[in-house]
Amino acid sequence: MVEEERIYTIPLRKAFLKAPRWKRSNKAIKEVRKFLARHMKTSEEKVYLDASINEKIWERGSQKPPSKIRVRTIKSEDGEVETELVSD
């Protein structure tokens, strides 16, 4: 079973620019999923986010998500992508 592992720094600027202030963290989660689907060449439905990513984005509430996050992704043969937060 061949697995592909990568570390990405995901910019979340679009969450600030393209969403109302009270929906920024919701938009940031969607941007993470969209970014990983594009870079790992799979569909958004096959991207699984770890709870640590959700906690990091929602850490300061819905109005102030972080501007970027670092994640580790592992893609399996069937195209499923598992993602976890990289501890710095």
C-alpha positions as CSV (number, residue, x, y, z in Angstrom):
1,M,0.0,0.0,0.0
2,V,1.6,3.2,-1.2
3,E,0.9,6.2,0.9
4,E,1.9,9.8,0.2
5,E,2.7,12.1,3.1
6,R,3.2,15.9,2.8
7,I,3.3,18.9,5.1
8,Y,1.5,22.1,3.9
9,T,1.2,25.6,5.2
10,I,-2.3,26.6,4.3
11,P,-3.1,30.4,3.9
12,L,-6.5,31.3,5.2
13,R,-6.6,34.9,3.9
14,K,-9.8,34.2,1.8
15,A,-11.6,33.6,5.1
16,F,-11.0,37.3,6.0
17,L,-11.6,38.7,2.5
18,K,-14.6,36.7,1.3
19,A,-16.7,36.1,4.3
20,P,-18.7,38.2,6.7
21,R,-16.9,38.8,10.1
22,W,-19.1,36.3,12.0
23,K,-18.6,33.5,9.4
24,R,-14.8,33.6,9.1
25,S,-14.0,30.3,10.9
26,N,-16.7,28.5,8.9
27,K,-15.1,29.8,5.7
28,A,-11.6,28.9,6.9
29,I,-12.6,25.2,7.4
30,K,-14.0,25.1,3.9
31,E,-10.8,26.7,2.5
32,V,-8.7,24.1,4.2
33,R,-10.8,21.3,2.7
34,K,-10.7,22.9,-0.7
35,F,-6.9,23.5,-0.6
36,L,-6.2,19.9,0.3
37,A,-8.5,18.5,-2.3
38,R,-6.7,20.6,-5.0
39,H,-3.2,19.8,-3.9
40,M,-3.7,16.1,-3.1
41,K,-5.7,15.7,-6.3
42,T,-8.9,14.2,-4.8
43,S,-12.4,15.3,-4.1
44,E,-13.5,17.4,-1.1
45,E,-15.6,14.5,0.2
46,K,-12.5,12.3,0.6
47,V,-10.7,14.9,2.8
48,Y,-10.9,14.0,6.5
49,L,-9.8,16.7,9.0
50,D,-8.6,15.8,12.5
51,A,-10.3,17.5,15.5
52,S,-7.1,19.4,16.3
53,I,-7.5,21.4,13.1
54,N,-11.0,22.4,14.0
55,E,-9.9,23.3,17.5
56,K,-7.1,25.5,16.2
57,I,-9.2,27.4,13.8
58,W,-12.0,28.0,16.3
59,E,-9.6,28.7,19.2
60,R,-10.3,32.5,19.1
61,G,-13.9,32.3,18.1
62,S,-15.7,32.6,14.8
63,Q,-14.4,36.1,14.0
64,K,-10.7,35.6,14.3
65,P,-9.3,32.4,12.7
66,P,-5.5,32.1,12.3
67,S,-4.1,33.6,9.1
68,K,-2.3,30.3,8.2
69,I,-1.9,26.8,9.6
70,R,0.5,23.9,9.1
71,V,-0.9,20.4,8.5
72,R,0.4,16.9,7.8
73,T,-1.5,15.0,5.1
74,I,-1.5,11.3,4.3
75,K,-3.1,10.1,1.1
76,S,-4.0,6.4,0.7
77,E,-4.3,4.5,-2.5
78,D,-8.1,4.9,-2.7
79,G,-7.7,8.7,-2.7
80,E,-8.7,9.3,0.9
81,V,-6.7,12.1,2.6
82,E,-6.3,12.2,6.4
83,T,-5.1,15.5,7.8
84,E,-3.7,16.5,11.3
85,L,-2.2,19.6,12.7
86,V,1.6,19.9,12.9
87,S,2.7,20.9,16.3
88,D,5.3,23.7,16.1
